[in-house]
Amino acid sequence: MSETKTEGPPAAKPAAPALPKTPVSAPPSSAVYEATKPTRRGFLGAVAIGWSAFAASVAVSLGLMQRFLYPNVLYEPPQSFKAGFPADFPVGVDERFKAKYNVWVCKGYDPATKKTGFYILSTVCTHLGCTPNWLLAEGKFKCPCHGSGFQPTGINFEGPAPRPLERFAVRLGDDGQIVVDKTRKFQQEKGEWTASDAFLEYVV
C-alpha cells in the first residue's frame, strides 16, 4: 500500500533586516528664514553700538589724562590775599586765617627788627610738617605731634623742631589793607626776618 504525501504551504523566507533611516532635515520655512537672516539695519545698529562704546572709553581716558596733567592748583586758596586793616587786629596772635590760608597774623613787638608791627607766621611745624596750636594761656605755639614749642615770634625753644617757623611777605596795599604774599617766605636762620617785606611796621 503506498503512502500518500501531502504538501503543506511553502516555508516563508526570512525577512531582510531593516536598514536605519537617515533623518532628513526639512528645509526651513520661509517664516523662520526671514526672522533669522541678517539685515542691513541690524548690521548698522551693531556697528553704531560698537563705535559708541569706543567713543565713551576714549572720552573717559582723555578725562583721566587731563586730570593727571592738570593738578588741583586751581582749587587751592590764592597765595596772596588781603587780611584786613591794621586797626582791626588786636595785639597778639590772630587765628582767623589758620584754617584757610595756613598762616597766623601776629601783631606786636618783634625782637628781630626791634620794631612794632605785623609779621606773618606759617602754621607748618619745621620738624615734620604738623600744625601747631596757639596756646594763649601759655603764650606759645605747641605742636601736638612731637611736642615742639615756638615762641610768639616763631622762635623754636623746645622739642625736636630744628629751626623757627617761617614767615611770609607782608605789605600795606593801596587801599590800606594788609596784603599777605605766601609766594615769598623768610627764614630766621638765614637772616631773612629783617628783610623789608618780612615785617610791616605799624604803630600800635
C-alpha positions in Angstrom: 0.0 0.0 0.0 1.6 3.2 -1.0 1.8 6.3 1.3 0.3 9.5 0.1 2.4 12.6 0.8 0.6 15.8 1.5 2.4 19.0 0.7 2.0 22.0 3.1 2.4 25.6 2.3 5.8 26.7 1.3 8.1 27.9 4.1 8.3 31.6 4.4 11.7 33.3 3.6 13.4 35.2 6.5 12.8 38.9 6.2 15.8 41.1 5.5 16.9 43.3 8.4 15.5 46.8 8.3 18.1 49.5 7.4 18.3 52.5 9.8 16.6 55.5 8.4 18.7 58.6 8.0 16.8 61.7 9.2 16.4 64.2 6.6 16.2 67.8 7.8 13.4 69.7 6.2 14.3 73.0 4.7 13.5 75.9 6.9 10.2 77.5 6.3 10.1 81.0 4.8 8.9 82.5 8.1 11.8 81.1 10.1 14.3 82.1 7.5 13.0 85.6 7.2 13.2 86.0 11.0 16.8 84.8 11.3 18.5 86.1 8.2 20.9 89.1 8.8 19.6 92.5 7.7 21.4 95.7 6.8 19.6 97.6 9.5 20.7 95.2 12.2 24.3 95.3 11.0 24.4 99.1 11.1 22.9 99.1 14.6 25.6 96.8 15.9 28.3 99.0 14.3 26.8 102.1 15.9 26.7 100.5 19.3 30.4 99.4 18.9 31.5 102.9 17.9 29.5 104.5 20.8 31.2 102.2 23.3 34.6 103.0 21.8 34.0 106.8 21.9 32.8 106.6 25.5 36.0 104.7 26.6 38.2 107.3 24.7 36.4 110.1 26.5 36.9 108.6 29.9 40.6 108.0 29.1 41.1 111.6 28.0 39.3 112.9 31.1 41.7 110.9 33.3 44.7 112.1 31.4 43.6 115.7 31.7 43.1 115.3 35.4 46.6 113.9 35.7 48.2 116.7 33.6 46.5 119.5 35.5 46.8 119.2 39.3 44.4 120.8 41.8 46.2 124.1 41.9 43.0 125.9 40.7 41.1 124.6 43.7 43.6 125.8 46.3 43.3 129.2 48.1 45.1 132.1 46.5 48.7 132.6 47.6 48.1 136.3 48.0 45.2 137.7 49.9 44.0 140.8 51.9 43.8 140.2 55.6 42.1 143.5 56.6 43.0 146.8 58.0 45.7 147.1 60.7 43.4 148.7 63.2 41.1 145.6 63.0 43.7 143.4 64.7 44.4 143.3 68.4 47.9 142.9 69.8 48.9 139.2 69.8 48.3 136.2 67.5 45.2 136.2 65.2 44.0 132.7 64.1 41.3 133.8 61.6 43.4 132.7 58.7 44.8 129.5 60.1 42.3 127.1 58.6 42.0 128.6 55.1 45.5 130.1 54.4 47.7 128.3 57.0 49.1 131.5 58.5 48.9 133.4 61.8 48.8 137.2 61.6 50.8 138.4 64.5 50.8 142.0 65.8 53.2 143.4 68.4 56.9 143.9 69.1 59.3 142.0 67.0 62.8 141.4 68.6 64.3 140.5 65.2 63.6 144.0 63.8 63.2 145.8 67.1 60.0 147.4 65.8 56.3 147.1 66.4 54.0 146.0 63.7 52.9 142.8 61.8 54.6 139.6 60.8 53.0 136.5 59.2 53.9 133.1 60.6 53.5 129.8 58.8 51.4 127.2 60.6 53.6 124.4 59.4 55.9 122.9 62.1 59.6 122.8 60.9 60.0 119.3 62.4 57.7 117.0 60.3 55.1 119.4 59.0 52.3 119.1 61.5 50.2 122.1 62.5 51.0 123.6 65.9 48.3 125.1 68.2 48.4 128.6 69.7 48.1 128.2 73.5 47.0 131.7 74.7 47.3 130.8 78.4 50.9 129.7 77.9 51.8 132.2 75.3 53.4 129.8 72.9 52.8 127.6 69.8 52.8 123.9 70.7 52.9 121.1 68.1 50.6 118.2 69.0 52.6 115.6 67.0 56.0 115.6 68.7 55.9 118.4 71.3 57.8 121.2 69.5 57.3 124.6 71.1 57.6 128.0 69.5 57.6 131.5 71.0 55.0 134.0 69.7 57.7 135.4 67.4 58.2 131.9 65.8 61.5 131.0 67.5 61.7 127.3 68.4 62.7 126.7 72.1 61.6 123.1 72.9 61.1 119.8 71.3 62.6 118.4 68.1 61.9 121.3 65.7 65.3 122.2 64.2 64.5 125.8 63.3 62.0 128.6 63.8 58.7 128.9 62.0 58.9 130.5 58.6 57.5 133.9 57.8 55.7 135.2 54.7 55.9 138.5 52.9 53.5 141.2 54.2 52.9 144.8 53.0 50.3 147.5 53.1 48.0 147.7 50.0 46.9 150.8 48.2 43.6 150.6 49.9 45.2 150.5 53.4 44.7 146.8 54.0 47.3 144.2 55.0 48.4 142.1 52.0 49.9 138.6 52.7 52.0 137.1 50.0 52.7 133.4 50.5 54.8 133.1 47.4 57.7 134.7 49.3 58.9 133.2 52.6 61.7 134.2 55.0 63.7 132.0 57.3 65.3 133.3 60.5 68.3 131.0 60.3 69.2 132.7 57.0 68.9 136.2 58.5 65.9 136.9 56.3 63.5 138.1 59.1 65.0 141.6 58.8 64.1 141.9 55.1 61.8 144.8 54.3 58.9 142.6 53.2 59.2 140.2 56.1 57.8 142.8 58.6 55.2 145.5 58.3 55.9 148.4 60.7 52.8 149.8 62.4 52.5 151.9 65.5 50.2 150.1 67.8 
